[in-house]
Amino acid sequence: MGLILIFVIAGIQTVGQDVVSAELASRYEGYRRSGLTAFLQRNYEQAENDLNKALIEARRLGPADAKVATVLSDLSQVYRQTGRLSEAEKLLQQSVTILRINDPDHYLYAVLNNLGQVYVSQDRRKDAERTFKVALSLAKNTRRPMDGAIADILSNLGLLQEEQKKYRQAEESFQRSLEIRRATFGSDTLQVAEALNDLGTLYQFQSQYSKAEAMLERSLRILEGLLPSDHPDLAAVLENLGVVKNKVHQFDASEAFFRRSVAIQTKHGSIDRPGLLRVYADTLRNLNKREEAAALLVLMKRLLDQQRFTVKAKP
């Protein structure tokens, strides 16, 4: 009788633990979902707040729970976007340590992909290349051949190869990423538009302006069909088209693209690539709009100074 009672009590305790775990997991998912939504909206302060709450709930499930690793990786992306690269790296290394032991969902490849992006931002190109290649190998072993995760890693690897001036390898990475994204998501999707923009930028760097223009215009058409006219994701493609049009001396078209891009970025409170304002200023000078060009160069200097101060001032 006593033995039966012990088993019953043990069973009740197990059920109670399951209920508590389910409640913790539910709160974790809620905070994480809210944090990721804020991140996509570029509300990084809110994203950091929510993801830290998700991390607290995940750690209550156990310090080596895979959910801890996942949210550490999420939080690292907020730190990377706000210039806190050493903190981002630290979080990702903690995530890697957990997932090397406990990785039920085979998520290690994604964390390594994020770590590679941090290394790129730190200008640690050899570390980035090695990390992306390990991430790619893991993804190929755990995902389907035409999986979007593989496309994402290929895209990041291609961007690194572009920085390294390994243009042929970068083109292969971008083309493969584009092929996977078309097969996985469809032709007129945000993922395909991003891949086309990557290729267009690569051709621009190689002075293959007609190919760059074709890729970028296709990317812009897709984005304009899917996004509001002032969406931040349009700004980079518009800027790239502004550069290409400047290089082929189509200055009126160049100005139109730059003007749209700067208007979008100004509305959302951030100029992502202040250095490109120099090309915009060159376009304006070629259109005999010298006062506007001079004002743009003053703006560019102020933005670059603010950017350097912001990164330096981060804790």
Buried (B, 14 or more C-beta within 10 A) or exposed (E): EEEEEEEEEEEEEEEEEEEEBEEBBEBBBBBBEBBBEBBEEEBBEBBBBBBBBBBBBBBBBBEEBBBBBBBBBBBBBBBBBBBBBEBBBBBBBBBBEBBEEEBEEBBBBBBBBBBBBBBBBBEBBEBBBBBBBBBBEBBBEBBEEEBBBBBBBBBBBBBBBBBBEBBEBBBBBBBBBBBBBBBBBEEBBBBBBBBBBBBBBBBBBBEBBEBBBBBBBBBBBBBBEBBEEEEBBBBBBBBBBBBBBBBEEBBEBBBBBBBBBBBBBEEBEEBEBBEBBEBBBBBBBBBEBEEBBEEBBEBBEEBBEEBEEEEEEEE
